[in-house]
Amino acid sequence: MNKKVLIIGGVAAGCKAAARSKRLDAEAEVTILEKGGIVSYGGCGLPYFISDVIKDEKELMSTAIGVVRDASYFKNVKGVTVHINTCAEEIDRQKKVVKAVHVATGERKEFPYDKLILAVGGEPVIPPIEGVQLRGIYTLRTIEDGFKIKTRVAEKSVRKAVIVGSGLIGMEMAEAFYHRGIDVTVVEMLDWIYPAVLDKDMGLLAARYVSQKGIHVYTGEKVLRCEGSKDGLIQRVITDKRELKSRACHRGDPGHSGE
Ligand SMILES: Cc1cc2nc3c(=O)[nH]c(=O)nc-3n(C[C@H](O)[C@H](O)[C@H](O)COP(=O)(O)OP(=O)(O)OC[C@H]3O[C@@H](n4cnc5c(N)ncnc54)[C@H](O)[C@@H]3O)c2cc1C
């Protein structure tokens, strides 16, 4: 009987594992379960999608010759079955089945396996700051997060963005918002930006460059809480040194105010 390889998670690691499994055993029945609606996209491109350097999301999920890597691509080209919107909920290791639910219809299904590969990625770390649940506060990890942020920016109601943390993704998002004409502030708890990848001397140089571009950089400063309007929309970010209000002017457009 053909070996059943089941993979949970269908972005970078999951799709690579699927392709590799087929190369090692062309007869294997390889199946991917992905709880999101899109597989095999380049998460690294999300800031550029939000800044509109990448205009069409299909560019994030296409091969070098422009073929979209969707479920039918995986079926026809790789011989791999993809179930999107399918969340694995339970692994029964005795029976060797994964119990999953379709996130839209609620339909439950069991997927048997001989080999099971977990490629479920990570989750954003959300610091325990009061008010982080307010509307208008986002994390960026999945393409769905990218759609939400880009849609919000496209509504042209966003005038000011505060980035909490100056790691690689935070600074890429600072650049993305800057390119969208948004007034950007970066708040970093440590004394320089990119603290995980740069030493202090280089981090200070990078901060000076970024500040000269017009992005506000506050290092050695901690976000204490976020405050919102009565209907739960973020309005203020309170740090241990200042209050960052949501009402701000568009760069070069002092007459406008908004979020
Ligand atoms: C904004 C941004 C910029 C980045 N830039 C770079 C870069 O420049 N260079 C670089 O090397 N890396 C970069 N990365 C990191 C890179 O995108 C990740 O390392 C890569 O996506 C990890 O792939 P993965 O398959 O392990 O996990 P993920 O991409 O997290 O995929 C895991 C998938 O598993 C699914 N899943 C989880 N649980 C279940 C379940 N129970 N059932 C079904 N499905 C499930 C999730 O929905 C998710 O789609 C960036 C990431 C982001 C967010």
The ligand as a Gaussian input file, in Angstrom:
#p B3LYP/6-31G(d) Opt

LIG

0 1
 C        6.614000      40.136000       7.864000
 C        7.561000      38.986000       7.780000
 C        8.779000      39.141000       7.134000
 C        9.678000      38.081000       7.058000
 N       10.859000      38.279000       6.417000
 C       11.737000      37.251000       6.310000
 C       12.966000      37.404000       5.610000
 O       13.252000      38.474000       5.081000
 N       13.793000      36.331000       5.543000
 C       13.481000      35.123000       6.108000
 O       14.254000      34.172000       6.011000
 N       12.311000      34.956000       6.778000
 C       11.440000      35.982000       6.892000
 N       10.269000      35.815000       7.563000
 C       10.011000      34.524000       8.219000
 C        9.404000      33.491000       7.274000
 O        8.277000      34.016000       6.610000
 C        9.025000      32.313000       8.134000
 O       10.227000      31.793000       8.692000
 C        8.349000      31.217000       7.351000
 O        7.108000      31.655000       6.882000
 C        8.135000      30.045000       8.271000
 O        7.495000      29.076000       7.522000
 P        6.755000      27.885000       8.228000
 O        6.168000      27.055000       7.146000
 O        7.663000      27.237000       9.203000
 O        5.629000      28.560000       9.125000
 P        4.375000      29.575000       8.749000
 O        4.763000      30.401000       7.606000
 O        4.050000      30.173000      10.025000
 O        3.305000      28.524000       8.302000
 C        2.679000      27.641000       9.198000
 C        1.274000      27.398000       8.717000
 O        0.696000      26.383000       9.536000
 C       -0.678000      26.640000       9.651000
 N       -1.205000      25.958000      10.825000
 C       -0.875000      26.194000      12.122000
 N       -1.580000      25.385000      12.929000
 C       -2.374000      24.618000      12.117000
 C       -3.352000      23.616000      12.364000
 N       -3.627000      23.182000      13.605000
 N       -3.983000      23.039000      11.307000
 C       -3.700000      23.453000      10.033000
 N       -2.803000      24.411000       9.750000
 C       -2.140000      24.980000      10.772000
 C       -0.753000      28.159000       9.811000
 O       -2.039000      28.625000       9.425000
 C        0.354000      28.619000       8.862000
 O       -0.182000      28.987000       7.610000
 C        9.337000      36.841000       7.640000
 C        8.103000      36.663000       8.277000
 C        7.216000      37.722000       8.338000
 C        5.883000      37.525000       9.012000

